Amino acid sequence: MNTLGHNYDNSLVSNNFGFLRLPLEFNPYHADADWVITGITFDMATSGRAGSRHGPAAIRQVSTNLAWEGCRWPWDFDVRKRLKIVDCGDLVYEFGDAQDFCDKLQNHAERLLEARKRMLSFGGDHFVTLPLLRAHAKHFGKMALVHFDAHTDTYANGSKFDHGTMFYHAPNEGLIDLAHSVQIGIRTEYESDNGFSVLDAEQVNDRSVDDILAQVNQITGDLPVYLTFDIDCLDPSAAPGTGTPVIGGLTSDRALKLVRGLHPLNIVGMDIVEVAPAYDQAQITALAAATLALEMLYIQGVKRGDD
């Protein structure tokens, strides 16, 4: 840990530059790392309340509440000892230029994947997933998508840059296999023939976690999986700080259990998006996102065996 005097910092408030106080590495393509965290400060595609461009900073700041714990409960190992993880800071692009943003993010992702790194990305609005999927599909081929959200984001009536259209464009571009993709927590209007397996919020809240996970595993099969989590999948009581909140969502407990249960899948890329701290209360949305992000890392670390 690089701190003043190279001292160990166990506080909940200081030296929160990188997620979990992980090392900052501004040349991640050549770093000794398995997973690279990238902040994506983009919310130009938002249709409702803007502000998720500040999401990466909020997630990093609140992550000091998680950094002190050697083994994140209920795991029995420290993921930082099993995975080499660095935080490369935030993507730099011509601010206000959505096409430049897409190009820069896709190029960044392609370079990391070519260097045999894996990505955990912090949005930003959900549009950021589309250029990430383009890069991952070039590397891994057509993928399964596991998508947590209140909205399907399969709407065809948006603009080229719209956070409600990514999963309309992604299958049309051949990036994901609809037959092996699943959307979890949906509770807004959508076309029932959109091709995805949709597990709406009512059934996800009423069915057992084990039952849902068994279905997700069956749907995704053996394909490489991209995992994307829109924080508005959670109920606004657990995550008010987002642009398009919808009541009737998942509890943070249920979401953590579902993410935790995805560890058997071949997950090749992950993101968490739509944290808008201006609408948050007591950082609970940012804390939920940071904890889910840490859980995502743990489901990768568990595959590495003993420390």
C-alpha positions as CSV (number, residue, x, y, z in Angstrom):
1,M,0.0,0.0,0.0
2,N,1.4,3.4,-1.0
3,T,0.5,5.7,1.8
4,L,2.3,8.5,3.7
5,G,5.3,6.9,5.3
6,H,4.3,3.5,3.7
7,N,2.2,2.9,6.8
8,Y,-0.7,0.4,6.9
9,D,-4.0,2.3,6.9
10,N,-7.0,0.6,8.4
11,S,-9.3,3.6,8.8
12,L,-12.7,4.0,7.1
13,V,-12.0,7.5,5.8
14,S,-8.5,8.0,4.4
15,N,-6.4,7.1,1.4
16,N,-9.3,6.1,-0.7
17,F,-7.7,6.8,-4.1
18,G,-8.2,3.3,-5.6
19,F,-11.0,0.9,-5.0
20,L,-10.4,-0.9,-1.6
21,R,-7.1,1.1,-1.5
22,L,-5.8,-1.2,-4.2
23,P,-2.8,0.1,-6.1
24,L,-3.3,2.8,-8.7
25,E,-1.7,1.7,-12.0
26,F,-2.0,4.1,-14.9
27,N,-0.3,1.8,-17.4
28,P,-2.5,-1.3,-16.7
29,Y,-1.7,-3.0,-20.1
30,H,1.7,-4.0,-18.9
31,A,1.0,-4.3,-15.2
32,D,1.3,-7.6,-13.2
33,A,-2.5,-7.9,-12.8
34,D,-5.3,-10.4,-13.3
35,W,-8.2,-7.9,-13.0
36,V,-8.2,-4.2,-13.8
37,I,-10.8,-1.8,-12.4
38,T,-11.7,1.1,-14.7
39,G,-13.9,4.1,-13.8
40,I,-16.1,5.3,-16.6
41,T,-17.3,8.8,-16.0
42,F,-19.9,9.0,-18.7
43,D,-23.7,9.8,-18.4
44,M,-24.5,11.5,-21.7
45,A,-26.8,8.7,-22.6
46,T,-29.0,9.1,-19.6
47,S,-32.7,9.5,-20.3
48,G,-33.7,10.6,-16.7
49,R,-31.7,12.1,-13.9
50,A,-28.1,12.5,-14.9
51,G,-25.2,12.3,-12.4
52,S,-23.8,8.7,-12.8
53,R,-20.6,10.2,-14.2
54,H,-19.7,10.7,-10.5
55,G,-20.5,7.0,-9.7
56,P,-16.9,5.7,-9.9
57,A,-15.6,8.3,-7.4
58,A,-18.5,7.5,-5.0
59,I,-17.9,3.8,-5.2
60,R,-14.1,4.2,-4.6
61,Q,-14.7,6.6,-1.7
62,V,-17.1,4.4,0.2
63,S,-15.0,1.2,-0.4
64,T,-12.8,2.1,2.6
65,N,-15.7,0.7,4.6
66,L,-14.9,-2.7,3.0
67,A,-11.1,-2.5,2.8
68,W,-10.4,-3.2,6.5
69,E,-11.9,-6.6,6.4
70,G,-9.3,-9.3,5.5
71,C,-11.9,-11.9,4.5
72,R,-15.1,-10.5,3.2
73,W,-17.9,-12.3,5.0
74,P,-18.9,-15.1,4.4
75,W,-15.9,-16.0,2.4
76,D,-12.9,-17.6,4.1
77,F,-10.1,-15.9,2.1
78,D,-8.8,-12.5,1.2
79,V,-9.5,-11.9,-2.5
80,R,-6.5,-9.5,-2.7
81,K,-4.2,-12.5,-1.9
82,R,-5.7,-14.7,-4.6
83,L,-6.1,-12.2,-7.4
84,K,-3.8,-9.5,-8.6
85,I,-6.1,-6.5,-8.9
86,V,-5.2,-2.9,-9.8
87,D,-7.3,0.2,-10.3
88,C,-6.3,2.2,-13.4
89,G,-8.3,5.2,-12.5
90,D,-10.9,6.7,-14.9
91,L,-11.0,6.5,-18.7
92,V,-9.9,9.7,-20.4
93,Y,-11.8,10.9,-23.5
94,E,-12.9,14.1,-25.2
95,F,-15.6,15.1,-22.7
96,G,-18.9,15.7,-24.4
97,D,-18.0,13.6,-27.5
98,A,-20.0,10.4,-27.2
99,Q,-18.4,8.8,-30.3
100,D,-14.9,9.5,-29.0
101,F,-16.0,8.0,-25.7
102,C,-17.1,4.8,-27.4
103,D,-13.9,4.5,-29.4
104,K,-11.6,5.2,-26.4
105,L,-13.4,2.8,-24.1
106,Q,-13.5,0.0,-26.7
107,N,-9.8,0.5,-27.5
108,H,-8.9,0.5,-23.7
109,A,-10.8,-2.7,-23.2
110,E,-9.3,-4.4,-26.3
111,R,-5.8,-3.6,-25.1
112,L,-6.5,-5.0,-21.7
113,L,-8.0,-8.2,-23.0
114,E,-5.2,-8.7,-25.5
115,A,-2.8,-8.4,-22.6
116,R,-4.7,-11.2,-20.9
117,K,-6.2,-8.9,-18.2
118,R,-9.9,-9.0,-17.2
119,M,-12.1,-6.0,-16.5
120,L,-14.3,-4.9,-13.7
121,S,-15.7,-1.5,-14.8
122,F,-17.6,1.2,-12.8
123,G,-20.1,3.3,-14.6
124,G,-21.3,5.8,-15.6
125,D,-24.7,5.1,-17.2
126,H,-25.6,1.7,-18.6
127,F,-24.7,2.7,-22.1
128,V,-21.0,2.1,-21.2
129,T,-21.7,-1.7,-21.4
130,L,-22.1,-1.6,-25.2
131,P,-18.6,-0.6,-26.1
132,L,-17.3,-3.0,-23.4
133,L,-19.4,-5.8,-25.0
134,R,-17.9,-5.0,-28.4
135,A,-14.4,-5.4,-27.1
136,H,-15.2,-8.6,-25.2
137,A,-16.9,-10.2,-28.2
138,K,-13.9,-9.5,-30.4
139,H,-11.8,-11.4,-27.9
140,F,-14.2,-14.1,-26.7
141,G,-16.7,-14.4,-29.5
142,K,-20.5,-14.4,-28.9
143,M,-21.2,-14.4,-25.2
144,A,-24.0,-15.0,-22.7
145,L,-25.2,-12.0,-20.9
146,V,-26.3,-12.0,-17.2
147,H,-28.1,-8.7,-16.7
148,F,-29.4,-7.4,-13.4
149,D,-31.7,-4.4,-13.9
150,A,-35.2,-2.9,-13.4
151,H,-35.3,-2.3,-17.2
152,T,-34.6,-4.6,-20.1
153,D,-32.7,-1.9,-22.1
154,T,-33.9,-3.6,-25.3
155,Y,-35.8,-0.6,-26.6
156,A,-35.4,0.2,-30.3
157,N,-36.7,3.8,-30.2
158,G,-33.7,5.5,-28.6
159,S,-30.9,7.4,-30.2
160,K,-27.5,5.9,-31.2
161,F,-26.3,6.8,-27.7
162,D,-29.0,5.8,-25.2
163,H,-28.8,3.9,-22.0
164,G,-32.0,2.0,-22.8
165,T,-30.9,0.5,-26.2
166,M,-27.7,-1.4,-25.5
167,F,-29.3,-4.8,-25.4
168,Y,-31.3,-4.1,-28.6
169,H,-28.0,-3.3,-30.4
170,A,-25.8,-6.0,-28.8
171,P,-27.6,-9.0,-30.2
172,N,-28.1,-7.3,-33.6
173,E,-24.3,-6.8,-33.7
174,G,-23.7,-10.5,-32.8
175,L,-22.1,-9.7,-29.5
176,I,-24.4,-11.8,-27.3
177,D,-26.4,-15.0,-27.7
178,L,-30.0,-14.3,-26.7
179,A,-30.8,-17.9,-26.2
180,H,-28.2,-18.1,-23.4
181,S,-28.8,-14.7,-21.9
182,V,-30.9,-13.8,-18.9
183,Q,-32.3,-10.5,-17.4
184,I,-32.9,-10.5,-13.6
185,G,-35.1,-8.1,-11.6
186,I,-37.1,-6.5,-14.5
187,R,-40.1,-4.5,-13.4
188,T,-40.9,-2.1,-16.2
189,E,-42.6,-2.5,-19.6
190,Y,-40.8,-4.5,-22.2
191,E,-41.5,-6.6,-25.3
192,S,-42.1,-10.2,-24.2
193,D,-40.6,-11.5,-27.4
194,N,-37.3,-9.7,-27.0
195,G,-35.4,-13.0,-27.0
196,F,-34.0,-12.9,-23.5
197,S,-35.0,-15.1,-20.6
198,V,-36.6,-12.5,-18.3
199,L,-36.8,-13.2,-14.6
200,D,-39.0,-10.4,-13.4
201,A,-38.6,-8.8,-10.0
202,E,-41.8,-10.4,-8.6
203,Q,-40.6,-14.0,-9.3
204,V,-37.0,-13.2,-8.3
205,N,-38.3,-11.9,-4.9
206,D,-40.7,-14.8,-4.4
207,R,-38.6,-17.8,-5.6
208,S,-35.7,-19.3,-3.7
209,V,-32.2,-18.1,-4.6
210,D,-31.1,-21.6,-5.3
211,D,-34.0,-22.1,-7.8
212,I,-33.1,-18.9,-9.6
213,L,-29.4,-19.8,-9.8
214,A,-30.2,-23.2,-11.1
215,Q,-32.2,-21.6,-14.0
216,V,-29.5,-19.0,-14.7
217,N,-26.9,-21.8,-14.9
218,Q,-29.1,-23.8,-17.3
219,I,-29.7,-20.8,-19.5
220,T,-26.1,-19.6,-19.8
221,G,-24.7,-23.1,-20.4
222,D,-21.0,-23.2,-21.2
223,L,-20.6,-19.9,-23.0
224,P,-18.4,-17.1,-21.8
225,V,-20.5,-14.8,-19.7
226,Y,-20.5,-11.0,-19.4
227,L,-22.0,-9.9,-16.1
228,T,-23.6,-6.4,-15.9
229,F,-25.4,-5.0,-12.8
230,D,-27.5,-1.8,-13.0
231,I,-27.8,-0.6,-9.4
232,D,-31.5,0.2,-10.0
233,C,-32.1,-3.6,-9.9
234,L,-32.1,-3.0,-6.2
235,D,-35.2,-1.5,-4.6
236,P,-34.9,2.3,-4.0
237,S,-35.0,1.6,-0.3
238,A,-31.6,0.0,-0.8
239,A,-30.4,2.1,-3.6
240,P,-32.0,5.5,-4.0
241,G,-29.0,7.1,-5.7
242,T,-29.7,6.3,-9.3
243,G,-31.2,8.0,-12.3
244,T,-34.4,5.9,-12.9
245,P,-35.4,4.2,-9.6
246,V,-38.3,1.7,-9.7
247,I,-40.0,0.4,-6.5
248,G,-40.5,-3.3,-6.0
249,G,-36.9,-4.3,-6.6
250,L,-34.4,-6.7,-4.9
251,T,-33.0,-6.3,-1.5
252,S,-29.2,-6.0,-1.2
253,D,-29.2,-9.3,0.6
254,R,-30.9,-11.2,-2.2
255,A,-28.7,-9.5,-4.8
256,L,-25.5,-10.5,-3.0
257,K,-26.7,-14.1,-2.7
258,L,-27.5,-14.2,-6.4
259,V,-24.2,-12.7,-7.5
260,R,-22.3,-15.0,-5.0
261,G,-24.0,-18.0,-6.6
262,L,-22.8,-17.1,-10.1
263,H,-19.3,-18.4,-9.3
264,P,-19.6,-21.6,-11.4
265,L,-20.1,-19.5,-14.6
266,N,-17.3,-18.6,-17.0
267,I,-17.5,-14.9,-16.3
268,V,-15.0,-13.0,-18.6
269,G,-16.1,-9.4,-17.9
270,M,-18.1,-7.5,-15.3
271,D,-19.5,-4.0,-14.7
272,I,-21.6,-2.2,-12.2
273,V,-23.4,1.0,-13.4
274,E,-25.9,3.8,-12.8
275,V,-24.8,5.0,-9.3
276,A,-25.7,8.7,-9.2
277,P,-24.5,10.0,-5.8
278,A,-26.4,13.3,-6.0
279,Y,-29.6,11.3,-5.3
280,D,-28.0,9.0,-2.7
281,Q,-28.7,9.0,1.1
282,A,-25.9,8.4,3.5
283,Q,-23.9,6.7,0.7
284,I,-26.1,3.6,0.9
285,T,-26.3,3.2,-2.9
286,A,-22.5,3.6,-3.3
287,L,-21.9,1.1,-0.5
288,A,-24.3,-1.4,-2.2
289,A,-22.4,-1.0,-5.5
290,A,-19.0,-1.2,-3.8
291,T,-20.0,-4.4,-2.0
292,L,-21.5,-6.0,-5.1
293,A,-18.3,-5.1,-6.9
294,L,-16.3,-6.8,-4.2
295,E,-18.5,-9.8,-4.4
296,M,-17.9,-10.0,-8.1
297,L,-14.2,-10.2,-7.4
298,Y,-14.7,-12.9,-4.8
299,I,-16.6,-15.1,-7.3
300,Q,-13.4,-14.9,-9.4
301,G,-11.1,-15.5,-6.5
302,V,-12.9,-18.6,-5.3
303,K,-11.9,-20.3,-8.5
304,R,-8.2,-20.0,-7.6
305,G,-8.3,-22.5,-4.8
306,D,-6.4,-22.1,-1.5
307,D,-4.3,-19.1,-0.7
